[in-house]
Amino acid sequence: MNCNYQTALFTDFYELTMAQGYWKRHMTMPVVFDYFFRRHPFGGGYSVFAGLATLMEALEGFSFSKEDLEYLSTLGLFEDGFLDHLSSFKFKGTIYAAREGEIVFPQEPLVRVEADLISAQIVEGLILNVLNFQSLIATKTARIWNASGRGAIMEFGLRRAQGADGALSASRAAFIGGAVGTSNTLAGKEFGIPVLGTMAHSWIMSYPNELEAFEAYAELYPKNTVFLIDTYNSLESGIINAIKAGKKLIEKGYGFGVRLDSGDIDYLSRMIRGRLDEAGLPDVKIVVSNELNEEIIESLVDGKAPIDVWGVGTNLVTGGNDAAFAGVYKLSAIDPEGQGRPVMKFSDNPEKSTNPGVKNLWRLYDQRGAARLDLISCSEEEIQEGFEYLVHHPSADWRQLKIVPARVEPLLFKVMEHGARIQGLPDIIHIQAFMKERIQTFDSTYLRLLNPHIYKVSVTDRLFNLKVSLINAFFKQKLSQG
């Protein structure tokens, strides 16, 4: 069964029990929630924000069907009046968000949800599920793409992904992160991603011999032939037969490639390149696959292995060694248009305390056009170029600096108003192009795989003082209560 994002049952159960509590106590006031994350996955220095278009589409249809409500009634926890309230539920909130494909950092409010308390609570699970997974996979792919020297990454993960929706969402996110295409045919149809592939070992094994299998495939698909050469022996059989079949294609005006899926890829790619060059085939591309990840790819690139295209599956679509994105969704303001009460989470761990109030996010650039610092401000603040700002570390209150930005960009934009998208979102081709454009504004020290430099995320003096005042008020009240 495919995942149905548009049933409002796609939420954690406690969201519904809390929602009934709010309803019974008439707590329907407007609130603000922020989506942000606490750390980069994979020990990296940056993340890629993905999943926004999927989320917007899901929210527009997010509702309870008659069958959904009948199911809830069987649980014996929900009153008829509350179920009647849910029967007309539709998300009618307003959302501000970073652009999909943006390069983002911990603590930044990437999505700001303004809605009534019940609605904002019910959509929490959906928001976290969609954005966390797609941001994880987009980030993983961007790391692989960077490690390859920003080369050609083919996403081959369908058969290793966690379920049907895991495969589809991963294919979408992987393309945003820099993949050139996917083996997932349904993802190609749904999202407009280029579909691609080579052949399986079973094709070769089903023929009397390897050469006959290669020639048959080349006859069927002369414009898209990549010979899989490791079914029997890459050097003693595969490359020899690929050259024979490939030269016939070249005589007809076509090209071809070869693919390695096993063995010592470094050694074999060098030997294969030598064989191809000796045969007068310097333009033939070498494709490699087999449990690749960014560390292996970077090692091969640094060693100048003659590899042109990288097929990555398992470690891309599952997240590999880091299977979750640390995104969270926290209440930051109650009734912001009325009396207005900023709220924050206090924690025994300072890095887990949250930033209160309605906020905006800005990127500050230096004279060279390089991203220098991201700044979280109160919503009423306007950050401008050429002005000096005192900014603070979000959790280490003794760390501060003064900065005069040469250029300033807002990073949050209104994408939904009263439950409806206010403009068409860019297609996936443009989202990927945006990601590639944005990543170039960061120094390579932030992008390296091992021990990346930490990009600064700061809060304005005004937001810092608001946070301090709430902390002081909390402890003052605590002391007064004994």
C-alpha positions, -999 to +999 in steps of 0.1 A: +000+000+000+014+034-009+017+060+018-012+085+018+000+118+031-034+134+027-052+115+054-049+134+086-045+101+104-009+104+092+000+119+126+013+107+159-016+096+181-008+120+210-013+149+186-050+139+185-053+134+222-038+168+228-060+183+201-091+170+219-078+185+251-073+219+234-108+216+219-125+208+253-107+238+269-114+261+240-077+266+234-080+276+197-058+307+198-033+314+170+002+301+176+035+299+158+056+267+155+091+265+140+107+236+122+145+235+126+172+209+131+199+205+158+228+190+141+240+181+106+238+144+096+270+125+087+292+147+108+290+172+080+292+210+078+260+217+058+226+203+050+202+207+020+166+216+027+142+194+008+106+182+008+088+215+007+068+209-025+057+175-012+046+191+021+026+219+005+007+194-017+000+172+013-012+200+035-037+213+009-055+179+010-049+170+046-082+160+061-102+133+079-124+110+058-156+094+070-137+062+074-109+079+093-135+093+118-152+060+121-119+044+130-112+070+157-146+065+172-138+028+178-108+037+200-131+049+228-111+080+236-127+107+214-160+125+221-186+128+193-183+166+194-146+165+188-150+140+160-176+163+145-150+191+148-125+170+129-150+162+101-145+197+088-108+199+095-087+215+069-053+231+074-059+269+070-026+282+083+001+304+068+036+291+062+069+308+057+098+286+045+132+286+031+134+278-006+137+241-014+174+232-022+187+259+002+219+252+021+209+253+057+224+250+092+214+240+128+190+261+149+176+280+118+138+283+116+134+268+082+096+266+083+074+289+103+038+276+108+011+302+118-022+285+126-047+278+153-032+255+180-052+224+171-043+226+134-006+234+141-004+204+164-021+179+141+003+186+112+035+181+132+040+145+123+035+152+086+059+181+086+086+162+104+082+130+083+084+147+049+111+173+056+134+152+077+137+123+053+140+143+021+165+167+037+185+137+049+187+122+014+193+155-004+222+162+020+236+127+015+235+131-022+251+165-021+280+151-001+284+123-027+282+148-055+308+171-040+331+141-032+329+131-069+342+165-079+306+174-087+305+147-113+277+125-126+258+106-099+232+080-109+207+071-082+202+033-082+184+029-048+149+016-055+156-020-045+174-011-013+150+017-001+128+014+029+095+007+012+077+023-018+074+058-004+109+056+009+121+049-027+100+076-043+109+103-017+145+093-019+146+096-057+131+130-055+155+142-028+185+126-045+179+146-076+176+178-056+210+169-040+227+166-073+220+132-090+217+133-127+188+108-128+172+077-112+166+041-120+131+045-104+107+047-133+077+058-112+098+087-097+106+097-133+069+099-141+058+116-108+086+142-105+100+147-140+134+132-131+154+117-160+153+079-158+183+058-166+199+024-163+223-001-178+216-038-177+215-066-151+237-097-149+206-117-156+205-103-192+240-115-199+235-149-181+203-156-201+223-157-234+246-185-245+276-162-242+286-127-231+293-113-265+260-123-279+242-107-249+261-074-255+254-074-292+217-081-287+214-052-262+233-029-285+210-037-314+179-029-293+193+003-276+221+017-297+218+052-283+219+041-247+243+012-244+264+006-212+279-029-211+280-045-176+314-062-178+318-081-145+294-110-149+322-135-155+355-117-155+360-080-161+395-082-176+396-116-193+361-115-207+339-085-201+360-056-214+372-077-244+336-084-255+325-049-247+351-035-271+341-060-298+304-051-295+311-014-289+332-010-320+302-022-341+281+005-325+308+031-333+308+021-369+271+029-370+277+063-354+268+055-318+288+055-286+288+032-256+300+029-220+311+001-196+301-005-160+319-022-132+298-035-103+323-056-083+360-062-075+387-037-068+372-007-085+404+014-083+426-012-099+400-024-124+390+011-136+427+018-144+431-015-163+398-010-181+408+026-191+441+013-204+423-014-225+399+011-239+426+036-248+447+009-264+417+000-285+414+037-297+383+043-275+394+073-253+358+087-252+342+056-237+329+064-202+335+041-172+305+037-148+311+021-114+287+009-087+288-015-057+282-001-022+297+033-029+296+062-004+311+096-003+343+085+015+350+057-010+343+081-039+365+108-025+393+084-021+390+072-057+388+108-070+418+118-049+437+088-063+427+099-098+409+067-107+396+071-142+359+069-134+334+090-152+300+081-137+290+069-102+260+046-096+250+049-059+221+030-043+221+016-008+242+042+010+223+071-008+186+062-004+189+049+032+212+076+045+239+050+051+257+056+084+232+082+096+196+071+091+177+101+105+177+139+102+175+158+135+146+180+126+122+191+153+090+212+155+086+235+185+061+261+197+076+296+197+047+321+202+011+321+214-014+346+200+012+367+182-014+391+167-031+397+200-014+401+233+015+381+220+034+357+242+068+344+230+076+310+245+106+288+246+117+254+257+141+253+286+165+224+288+192+209+310+212+209+278+217+245+267+219+235+230+184+221+233+168+253+244+148+270+217+146+305+203+114+323+213+089+344+194+082+350+157+114+350+138+130+357+105+162+343+089+189+362+070+221+353+052+250+378+054+277+380+028+311+395+027+327+418+001+337+387-020+302+375-022+308+346+001+283+335+027+297+347+061+270+341+087+232+333+090+213+355+114+181+347+132+161+379+141+128+389+156+102+392+129+100+430+132+137+435+126+150+444+092+186+434+086+203+457+061+237+458+044+262+483+055+250+485+091+269+471+120+252+444+141+261+428+174+252+392+171+253+363+196+258+325+196+224+309+199+233+289+231+268+300+242+259+334+256+295+346+261+302+343+224+294+374+203+308+394+175+301+426+155+296+423+117+289+447+089+274+427+060+282+437+024+250+420+012+220+406+030+194+381+018+161+371+036+158+333+036+122+329+046+093+334+021+056+331+024+046+299+006+011+292+019-017+315+031-049+303+047-041+268+037-035+275+000-002+278-019+002+315-029+024+308-059+036+279-080+067+262-065+097+257-089+100+223-106+126+198-096+151+208-123+151+244-111+154+232-074+185+213-082+200+242-102+192+264-072+210+240-048+241+240-071+241+278-073+238+282-035+265+258-025+290+277-046+286+307-022+303+287+006+340+283+012+352+247+006+362+244+042+325+242+052+319+214+026+347+190+033+338+155+046+363+153+074+362+180+102+344+207+083+347+243+094+316+253+114+295+279+097+282+306+121+245+308+129+238+337+153+209+356+168+204+393+169+210+413+200+172+419+203+164+382+201+192+373+225+178+398+250+143+384+246+157+349+253+176+361+283+145+379+297+124+347+294+151+326+311+154+352+339+116+353+344+114+316+345+140+313+373+125+342+392+092+325+392+108+292+402+125+309+431+093+326+442+076+292+443+102+279+466 
